[in-house]
Amino acid sequence: LRRSSQTNTAFTDPDHLISTLRHGLRQVQYRSELIDGCLAGTGLTMTTSRQQNQ
């Protein structure tokens, strides 16, 4: 989905890589249209399930 944050980056250590990936994923999380678009391309849809009270 997102590659710009990793392009031409020399990561100094694994923690730098992990924090960059988490930041990128966090940005995608707040842009639901990206996820919906990827799912639509595969023919899948996003559904939510409700917890049933017992």
PDB file of N, H, CA, C and O in Angstrom:
ATOM      1  N   LEU A   1       0.807  -1.194   0.000  1.00  0.00           N
ATOM      2  CA  LEU A   1       0.000   0.000   0.000  1.00  0.00           C
ATOM      3  C   LEU A   1       0.850   1.258   0.000  1.00  0.00           C
ATOM      4  O   LEU A   1       0.603   2.190  -0.765  1.00  0.00           O
ATOM      5  N   ARG A   2       1.835   1.272   0.850  1.00  0.00           N
ATOM      6  H   ARG A   2       2.035   0.515   1.472  1.00  0.00           H
ATOM      7  CA  ARG A   2       2.591   2.496   1.036  1.00  0.00           C
ATOM      8  C   ARG A   2       4.074   2.170   0.997  1.00  0.00           C
ATOM      9  O   ARG A   2       4.558   1.353   1.780  1.00  0.00           O
ATOM     10  N   ARG A   3       4.794   2.813   0.083  1.00  0.00           N
ATOM     11  H   ARG A   3       4.401   3.477  -0.552  1.00  0.00           H
ATOM     12  CA  ARG A   3       6.215   2.536  -0.041  1.00  0.00           C
ATOM     13  C   ARG A   3       7.078   3.777   0.083  1.00  0.00           C
ATOM     14  O   ARG A   3       8.298   3.660   0.195  1.00  0.00           O
ATOM     15  N   SER A   4       6.495   4.944   0.066  1.00  0.00           N
ATOM     16  H   SER A   4       5.503   5.039  -0.025  1.00  0.00           H
ATOM     17  CA  SER A   4       7.276   6.176   0.019  1.00  0.00           C
ATOM     18  C   SER A   4       8.167   6.356   1.245  1.00  0.00           C
ATOM     19  O   SER A   4       9.252   6.928   1.137  1.00  0.00           O
ATOM     20  N   SER A   5       7.731   5.882   2.394  1.00  0.00           N
ATOM     21  H   SER A   5       6.850   5.417   2.481  1.00  0.00           H
ATOM     22  CA  SER A   5       8.527   6.086   3.600  1.00  0.00           C
ATOM     23  C   SER A   5       9.773   5.207   3.629  1.00  0.00           C
ATOM     24  O   SER A   5      10.725   5.515   4.347  1.00  0.00           O
ATOM     25  N   GLN A   6       9.782   4.120   2.859  1.00  0.00           N
ATOM     26  H   GLN A   6       9.009   3.870   2.276  1.00  0.00           H
ATOM     27  CA  GLN A   6      10.937   3.238   2.859  1.00  0.00           C
ATOM     28  C   GLN A   6      11.870   3.491   1.679  1.00  0.00           C
ATOM     29  O   GLN A   6      13.006   3.016   1.689  1.00  0.00           O
ATOM     30  N   THR A   7      11.426   4.216   0.675  1.00  0.00           N
ATOM     31  H   THR A   7      10.504   4.601   0.666  1.00  0.00           H
ATOM     32  CA  THR A   7      12.223   4.433  -0.522  1.00  0.00           C
ATOM     33  C   THR A   7      13.438   5.291  -0.210  1.00  0.00           C
ATOM     34  O   THR A   7      13.323   6.349   0.407  1.00  0.00           O
ATOM     35  N   ASN A   8      14.586   4.830  -0.637  1.00  0.00           N
ATOM     36  H   ASN A   8      14.679   3.970  -1.138  1.00  0.00           H
ATOM     37  CA  ASN A   8      15.845   5.562  -0.480  1.00  0.00           C
ATOM     38  C   ASN A   8      16.145   5.933   0.970  1.00  0.00           C
ATOM     39  O   ASN A   8      16.703   6.998   1.235  1.00  0.00           O
ATOM     40  N   THR A   9      15.785   5.079   1.890  1.00  0.00           N
ATOM     41  H   THR A   9      15.332   4.214   1.674  1.00  0.00           H
ATOM     42  CA  THR A   9      16.065   5.321   3.299  1.00  0.00           C
ATOM     43  C   THR A   9      17.095   4.318   3.783  1.00  0.00           C
ATOM     44  O   THR A   9      16.944   3.110   3.599  1.00  0.00           O
ATOM     45  N   ALA A  10      18.140   4.834   4.404  1.00  0.00           N
ATOM     46  H   ALA A  10      18.262   5.815   4.554  1.00  0.00           H
ATOM     47  CA  ALA A  10      19.137   3.957   5.019  1.00  0.00           C
ATOM     48  C   ALA A  10      18.782   3.853   6.497  1.00  0.00           C
ATOM     49  O   ALA A  10      19.064   4.759   7.281  1.00  0.00           O
ATOM     50  N   PHE A  11      18.166   2.747   6.860  1.00  0.00           N
ATOM     51  H   PHE A  11      17.937   2.011   6.223  1.00  0.00           H
ATOM     52  CA  PHE A  11      17.753   2.577   8.247  1.00  0.00           C
ATOM     53  C   PHE A  11      18.979   2.316   9.106  1.00  0.00           C
ATOM     54  O   PHE A  11      19.830   1.495   8.765  1.00  0.00           O
ATOM     55  N   THR A  12      19.057   3.020  10.215  1.00  0.00           N
ATOM     56  H   THR A  12      18.366   3.687  10.492  1.00  0.00           H
ATOM     57  CA  THR A  12      20.229   2.932  11.079  1.00  0.00           C
ATOM     58  C   THR A  12      20.243   1.671  11.926  1.00  0.00           C
ATOM     59  O   THR A  12      21.310   1.150  12.251  1.00  0.00           O
ATOM     60  N   ASP A  13      19.065   1.179  12.283  1.00  0.00           N
ATOM     61  H   ASP A  13      18.198   1.602  12.019  1.00  0.00           H
ATOM     62  CA  ASP A  13      18.964  -0.031  13.093  1.00  0.00           C
ATOM     63  C   ASP A  13      17.543  -0.588  12.964  1.00  0.00           C
ATOM     64  O   ASP A  13      16.675   0.074  12.394  1.00  0.00           O
ATOM     65  N   PRO A  14      17.298  -1.771  13.474  1.00  0.00           N
ATOM     66  CA  PRO A  14      15.953  -2.362  13.367  1.00  0.00           C
ATOM     67  C   PRO A  14      14.859  -1.494  13.994  1.00  0.00           C
ATOM     68  O   PRO A  14      13.735  -1.461  13.492  1.00  0.00           O
ATOM     69  N   ASP A  15      15.175  -0.799  15.073  1.00  0.00           N
ATOM     70  H   ASP A  15      16.088  -0.826  15.480  1.00  0.00           H
ATOM     71  CA  ASP A  15      14.169   0.050  15.713  1.00  0.00           C
ATOM     72  C   ASP A  15      13.739   1.192  14.801  1.00  0.00           C
ATOM     73  O   ASP A  15      12.566   1.565  14.780  1.00  0.00           O
ATOM     74  N   HIS A  16      14.681   1.743  14.053  1.00  0.00           N
ATOM     75  H   HIS A  16      15.634   1.440  14.070  1.00  0.00           H
ATOM     76  CA  HIS A  16      14.368   2.808  13.096  1.00  0.00           C
ATOM     77  C   HIS A  16      13.423   2.284  12.020  1.00  0.00           C
ATOM     78  O   HIS A  16      12.456   2.955  11.660  1.00  0.00           O
ATOM     79  N   LEU A  17      13.698   1.097  11.511  1.00  0.00           N
ATOM     80  H   LEU A  17      14.483   0.552  11.803  1.00  0.00           H
ATOM     81  CA  LEU A  17      12.835   0.469  10.506  1.00  0.00           C
ATOM     82  C   LEU A  17      11.438   0.226  11.067  1.00  0.00           C
ATOM     83  O   LEU A  17      10.443   0.552  10.420  1.00  0.00           O
ATOM     84  N   ILE A  18      11.363  -0.339  12.256  1.00  0.00           N
ATOM     85  H   ILE A  18      12.172  -0.603  12.781  1.00  0.00           H
ATOM     86  CA  ILE A  18      10.074  -0.660  12.873  1.00  0.00           C
ATOM     87  C   ILE A  18       9.256   0.600  13.117  1.00  0.00           C
ATOM     88  O   ILE A  18       8.055   0.615  12.847  1.00  0.00           O
ATOM     89  N   SER A  19       9.884   1.654  13.623  1.00  0.00           N
ATOM     90  H   SER A  19      10.859   1.641  13.842  1.00  0.00           H
ATOM     91  CA  SER A  19       9.125   2.878  13.889  1.00  0.00           C
ATOM     92  C   SER A  19       8.627   3.510  12.599  1.00  0.00           C
ATOM     93  O   SER A  19       7.533   4.074  12.568  1.00  0.00           O
ATOM     94  N   THR A  20       9.418   3.423  11.534  1.00  0.00           N
ATOM     95  H   THR A  20      10.306   2.965  11.559  1.00  0.00           H
ATOM     96  CA  THR A  20       8.988   3.963  10.242  1.00  0.00           C
ATOM     97  C   THR A  20       7.813   3.165   9.693  1.00  0.00           C
ATOM     98  O   THR A  20       6.854   3.743   9.182  1.00  0.00           O
ATOM     99  N   LEU A  21       7.880   1.845   9.795  1.00  0.00           N
ATOM    100  H   LEU A  21       8.659   1.375  10.210  1.00  0.00           H
ATOM    101  CA  LEU A  21       6.774   1.007   9.328  1.00  0.00           C
ATOM    102  C   LEU A  21       5.503   1.264  10.127  1.00  0.00           C
ATOM    103  O   LEU A  21       4.416   1.356   9.555  1.00  0.00           O
ATOM    104  N   ARG A  22       5.632   1.380  11.435  1.00  0.00           N
ATOM    105  H   ARG A  22       6.514   1.305  11.900  1.00  0.00           H
ATOM    106  CA  ARG A  22       4.456   1.632  12.277  1.00  0.00           C
ATOM    107  C   ARG A  22       3.815   2.970  11.942  1.00  0.00           C
ATOM    108  O   ARG A  22       2.591   3.092  11.901  1.00  0.00           O
ATOM    109  N   HIS A  23       4.659   3.973  11.704  1.00  0.00           N
ATOM    110  H   HIS A  23       5.654   3.873  11.738  1.00  0.00           H
ATOM    111  CA  HIS A  23       4.130   5.290  11.346  1.00  0.00           C
ATOM    112  C   HIS A  23       3.349   5.202  10.033  1.00  0.00           C
ATOM    113  O   HIS A  23       2.255   5.754   9.920  1.00  0.00           O
ATOM    114  N   GLY A  24       3.912   4.512   9.051  1.00  0.00           N
ATOM    115  H   GLY A  24       4.801   4.064   9.143  1.00  0.00           H
ATOM    116  CA  GLY A  24       3.234   4.356   7.770  1.00  0.00           C
ATOM    117  C   GLY A  24       1.925   3.609   7.897  1.00  0.00           C
ATOM    118  O   GLY A  24       0.924   3.997   7.293  1.00  0.00           O
ATOM    119  N   LEU A  25       1.921   2.542   8.677  1.00  0.00           N
ATOM    120  H   LEU A  25       2.733   2.227   9.167  1.00  0.00           H
ATOM    121  CA  LEU A  25       0.692   1.770   8.880  1.00  0.00           C
ATOM    122  C   LEU A  25      -0.362   2.581   9.623  1.00  0.00           C
ATOM    123  O   LEU A  25      -1.556   2.455   9.352  1.00  0.00           O
ATOM    124  N   ARG A  26       0.084   3.412  10.561  1.00  0.00           N
ATOM    125  H   ARG A  26       1.054   3.514  10.781  1.00  0.00           H
ATOM    126  CA  ARG A  26      -0.841   4.269  11.296  1.00  0.00           C
ATOM    127  C   ARG A  26      -1.515   5.256  10.339  1.00  0.00           C
ATOM    128  O   ARG A  26      -2.708   5.532  10.463  1.00  0.00           O
ATOM    129  N   GLN A  27      -0.751   5.780   9.395  1.00  0.00           N
ATOM    130  H   GLN A  27       0.218   5.557   9.294  1.00  0.00           H
ATOM    131  CA  GLN A  27      -1.321   6.706   8.418  1.00  0.00           C
ATOM    132  C   GLN A  27      -2.373   6.010   7.554  1.00  0.00           C
ATOM    133  O   GLN A  27      -3.416   6.591   7.255  1.00  0.00           O
ATOM    134  N   VAL A  28      -2.102   4.774   7.157  1.00  0.00           N
ATOM    135  H   VAL A  28      -1.254   4.302   7.400  1.00  0.00           H
ATOM    136  CA  VAL A  28      -3.060   4.010   6.354  1.00  0.00           C
ATOM    137  C   VAL A  28      -4.312   3.715   7.173  1.00  0.00           C
ATOM    138  O   VAL A  28      -5.421   3.741   6.641  1.00  0.00           O
ATOM    139  N   GLN A  29      -4.144   3.439   8.450  1.00  0.00           N
ATOM    140  H   GLN A  29      -3.243   3.418   8.883  1.00  0.00           H
ATOM    141  CA  GLN A  29      -5.269   3.112   9.320  1.00  0.00           C
ATOM    142  C   GLN A  29      -6.291   4.248   9.348  1.00  0.00           C
ATOM    143  O   GLN A  29      -7.495   3.998   9.418  1.00  0.00           O
ATOM    144  N   TYR A  30      -5.822   5.479   9.293  1.00  0.00           N
ATOM    145  H   TYR A  30      -4.845   5.681   9.236  1.00  0.00           H
ATOM    146  CA  TYR A  30      -6.722   6.623   9.353  1.00  0.00           C
ATOM    147  C   TYR A  30      -7.292   6.999   7.992  1.00  0.00           C
ATOM    148  O   TYR A  30      -8.101   7.923   7.901  1.00  0.00           O
ATOM    149  N   ARG A  31      -6.889   6.308   6.935  1.00  0.00           N
ATOM    150  H   ARG A  31      -6.232   5.558   7.008  1.00  0.00           H
ATOM    151  CA  ARG A  31      -7.417   6.560   5.590  1.00  0.00           C
ATOM    152  C   ARG A  31      -8.120   5.301   5.106  1.00  0.00           C
ATOM    153  O   ARG A  31      -7.572   4.534   4.314  1.00  0.00           O
ATOM    154  N   SER A  32      -9.332   5.100   5.590  1.00  0.00           N
ATOM    155  H   SER A  32      -9.776   5.724   6.234  1.00  0.00           H
ATOM    156  CA  SER A  32     -10.061   3.861   5.318  1.00  0.00           C
ATOM    157  C   SER A  32     -10.339   3.663   3.833  1.00  0.00           C
ATOM    158  O   SER A  32     -10.542   2.529   3.399  1.00  0.00           O
ATOM    159  N   GLU A  33     -10.354   4.739   3.039  1.00  0.00           N
ATOM    160  H   GLU A  33     -10.188   5.660   3.392  1.00  0.00           H
ATOM    161  CA  GLU A  33     -10.619   4.575   1.613  1.00  0.00           C
ATOM    162  C   GLU A  33      -9.511   3.780   0.934  1.00  0.00           C
ATOM    163  O   GLU A  33      -9.763   3.122  -0.075  1.00  0.00           O
ATOM    164  N   LEU A  34      -8.296   3.826   1.461  1.00  0.00           N
ATOM    165  H   LEU A  34      -8.092   4.361   2.281  1.00  0.00           H
ATOM    166  CA  LEU A  34      -7.213   3.015   0.910  1.00  0.00           C
ATOM    167  C   LEU A  34      -7.489   1.532   1.103  1.00  0.00           C
ATOM    168  O   LEU A  34      -7.327   0.729   0.184  1.00  0.00           O
ATOM    169  N   ILE A  35      -7.903   1.187   2.299  1.00  0.00           N
ATOM    170  H   ILE A  35      -8.035   1.839   3.046  1.00  0.00           H
ATOM    171  CA  ILE A  35      -8.191  -0.214   2.605  1.00  0.00           C
ATOM    172  C   ILE A  35      -9.396  -0.685   1.799  1.00  0.00           C
ATOM    173  O   ILE A  35      -9.387  -1.788   1.253  1.00  0.00           O
ATOM    174  N   ASP A  36     -10.440   0.154   1.724  1.00  0.00           N
ATOM    175  H   ASP A  36     -10.447   1.050   2.168  1.00  0.00           H
ATOM    176  CA  ASP A  36     -11.630  -0.208   0.948  1.00  0.00           C
ATOM    177  C   ASP A  36     -11.278  -0.414  -0.518  1.00  0.00           C
ATOM    178  O   ASP A  36     -11.789  -1.337  -1.152  1.00  0.00           O
ATOM    179  N   GLY A  37     -10.407   0.439  -1.067  1.00  0.00           N
ATOM    180  H   GLY A  37      -9.992   1.189  -0.552  1.00  0.00           H
ATOM    181  CA  GLY A  37     -10.006   0.316  -2.462  1.00  0.00           C
ATOM    182  C   GLY A  37      -9.248  -0.967  -2.728  1.00  0.00           C
ATOM    183  O   GLY A  37      -9.460  -1.616  -3.752  1.00  0.00           O
ATOM    184  N   CYS A  38      -8.368  -1.337  -1.816  1.00  0.00           N
ATOM    185  H   CYS A  38      -8.196  -0.810  -0.984  1.00  0.00           H
ATOM    186  CA  CYS A  38      -7.617  -2.589  -1.978  1.00  0.00           C
ATOM    187  C   CYS A  38      -8.543  -3.793  -1.889  1.00  0.00           C
ATOM    188  O   CYS A  38      -8.409  -4.742  -2.661  1.00  0.00           O
ATOM    189  N   LEU A  39      -9.470  -3.756  -0.963  1.00  0.00           N
ATOM    190  H   LEU A  39      -9.580  -2.985  -0.336  1.00  0.00           H
ATOM    191  CA  LEU A  39     -10.422  -4.861  -0.826  1.00  0.00           C
ATOM    192  C   LEU A  39     -11.319  -4.954  -2.048  1.00  0.00           C
ATOM    193  O   LEU A  39     -11.614  -6.054  -2.516  1.00  0.00           O
ATOM    194  N   ALA A  40     -11.757  -3.817  -2.571  1.00  0.00           N
ATOM    195  H   ALA A  40     -11.518  -2.924  -2.191  1.00  0.00           H
ATOM    196  CA  ALA A  40     -12.631  -3.820  -3.748  1.00  0.00           C
ATOM    197  C   ALA A  40     -11.911  -4.434  -4.946  1.00  0.00           C
ATOM    198  O   ALA A  40     -12.531  -5.120  -5.758  1.00  0.00           O
ATOM    199  N   GLY A  41     -10.619  -4.193  -5.057  1.00  0.00           N
ATOM    200  H   GLY A  41     -10.115  -3.635  -4.397  1.00  0.00           H
ATOM    201  CA  GLY A  41      -9.846  -4.759  -6.153  1.00  0.00           C
ATOM    202  C   GLY A  41      -9.766  -6.275  -6.099  1.00  0.00           C
ATOM    203  O   GLY A  41      -9.559  -6.924  -7.124  1.00  0.00           O
ATOM    204  N   THR A  42      -9.927  -6.837  -4.924  1.00  0.00           N
ATOM    205  H   THR A  42     -10.096  -6.309  -4.091  1.00  0.00           H
ATOM    206  CA  THR A  42      -9.882  -8.292  -4.771  1.00  0.00           C
ATOM    207  C   THR A  42     -11.272  -8.918  -4.773  1.00  0.00           C
ATOM    208  O   THR A  42     -11.411 -10.141  -4.797  1.00  0.00           O
ATOM    209  N   GLY A  43     -12.301  -8.070  -4.746  1.00  0.00           N
ATOM    210  H   GLY A  43     -12.188  -7.076  -4.727  1.00  0.00           H
ATOM    211  CA  GLY A  43     -13.666  -8.578  -4.698  1.00  0.00           C
ATOM    212  C   GLY A  43     -14.160  -8.805  -3.285  1.00  0.00           C
ATOM    213  O   GLY A  43     -15.268  -9.306  -3.094  1.00  0.00           O
ATOM    214  N   LEU A  44     -13.364  -8.449  -2.294  1.00  0.00           N
ATOM    215  H   LEU A  44     -12.464  -8.042  -2.450  1.00  0.00           H
ATOM    216  CA  LEU A  44     -13.761  -8.621  -0.898  1.00  0.00           C
ATOM    217  C   LEU A  44     -14.415  -7.348  -0.386  1.00  0.00           C
ATOM    218  O   LEU A  44     -14.214  -6.271  -0.947  1.00  0.00           O
ATOM    219  N   THR A  45     -15.193  -7.472   0.672  1.00  0.00           N
ATOM    220  H   THR A  45     -15.356  -8.347   1.128  1.00  0.00           H
ATOM    221  CA  THR A  45     -15.803  -6.310   1.309  1.00  0.00           C
ATOM    222  C   THR A  45     -15.526  -6.357   2.795  1.00  0.00           C
ATOM    223  O   THR A  45     -15.319  -7.422   3.376  1.00  0.00           O
ATOM    224  N   MET A  46     -15.527  -5.190   3.393  1.00  0.00           N
ATOM    225  H   MET A  46     -15.695  -4.325   2.921  1.00  0.00           H
ATOM    226  CA  MET A  46     -15.287  -5.087   4.823  1.00  0.00           C
ATOM    227  C   MET A  46     -16.628  -5.187   5.537  1.00  0.00           C
ATOM    228  O   MET A  46     -17.554  -4.439   5.225  1.00  0.00           O
ATOM    229  N   THR A  47     -16.738  -6.095   6.481  1.00  0.00           N
ATOM    230  H   THR A  47     -15.985  -6.703   6.735  1.00  0.00           H
ATOM    231  CA  THR A  47     -17.960  -6.229   7.266  1.00  0.00           C
ATOM    232  C   THR A  47     -17.613  -6.085   8.730  1.00  0.00           C
ATOM    233  O   THR A  47     -16.497  -6.378   9.157  1.00  0.00           O
ATOM    234  N   THR A  48     -18.574  -5.636   9.478  1.00  0.00           N
ATOM    235  H   THR A  48     -19.481  -5.398   9.131  1.00  0.00           H
ATOM    236  CA  THR A  48     -18.388  -5.545  10.923  1.00  0.00           C
ATOM    237  C   THR A  48     -19.349  -6.520  11.576  1.00  0.00           C
ATOM    238  O   THR A  48     -20.469  -6.718  11.104  1.00  0.00           O
ATOM    239  N   SER A  49     -18.915  -7.111  12.637  1.00  0.00           N
ATOM    240  H   SER A  49     -18.006  -6.950  13.021  1.00  0.00           H
ATOM    241  CA  SER A  49     -19.788  -8.032  13.353  1.00  0.00           C
ATOM    242  C   SER A  49     -20.123  -7.430  14.705  1.00  0.00           C
ATOM    243  O   SER A  49     -19.295  -6.774  15.338  1.00  0.00           O
ATOM    244  N   ARG A  50     -21.329  -7.662  15.124  1.00  0.00           N
ATOM    245  H   ARG A  50     -22.002  -8.195  14.610  1.00  0.00           H
ATOM    246  CA  ARG A  50     -21.775  -7.163  16.422  1.00  0.00           C
ATOM    247  C   ARG A  50     -21.721  -8.299  17.427  1.00  0.00           C
ATOM    248  O   ARG A  50     -22.036  -9.449  17.121  1.00  0.00           O
ATOM    249  N   GLN A  51     -21.317  -7.945  18.621  1.00  0.00           N
ATOM    250  H   GLN A  51     -21.061  -7.010  18.870  1.00  0.00           H
ATOM    251  CA  GLN A  51     -21.316  -8.952  19.670  1.00  0.00           C
ATOM    252  C   GLN A  51     -22.755  -9.218  20.089  1.00  0.00           C
ATOM    253  O   GLN A  51     -23.558  -8.295  20.228  1.00  0.00           O
ATOM    254  N   GLN A  52     -23.062 -10.477  20.286  1.00  0.00           N
ATOM    255  H   GLN A  52     -22.410 -11.226  20.174  1.00  0.00           H
ATOM    256  CA  GLN A  52     -24.402 -10.838  20.719  1.00  0.00           C
ATOM    257  C   GLN A  52     -24.421 -10.928  22.233  1.00  0.00           C
ATOM    258  O   GLN A  52     -23.575 -11.582  22.842  1.00  0.00           O
ATOM    259  N   ASN A  53     -25.402 -10.258  22.836  1.00  0.00           N
ATOM    260  H   ASN A  53     -26.089  -9.726  22.341  1.00  0.00           H
ATOM    261  CA  ASN A  53     -25.564 -10.330  24.284  1.00  0.00           C
ATOM    262  C   ASN A  53     -26.211 -11.653  24.644  1.00  0.00           C
ATOM    263  O   ASN A  53     -27.167 -12.082  23.999  1.00  0.00           O
ATOM    264  N   GLN A  54     -25.691 -12.293  25.666  1.00  0.00           N
ATOM    265  H   GLN A  54     -24.914 -11.944  26.190  1.00  0.00           H
ATOM    266  CA  GLN A  54     -26.247 -13.583  26.066  1.00  0.00           C
ATOM    267  C   GLN A  54     -26.938 -13.473  27.379  1.00  0.00           C
ATOM    268  O   GLN A  54     -27.472 -14.462  27.881  1.00  0.00           O
TER     269      GLN A  54
END
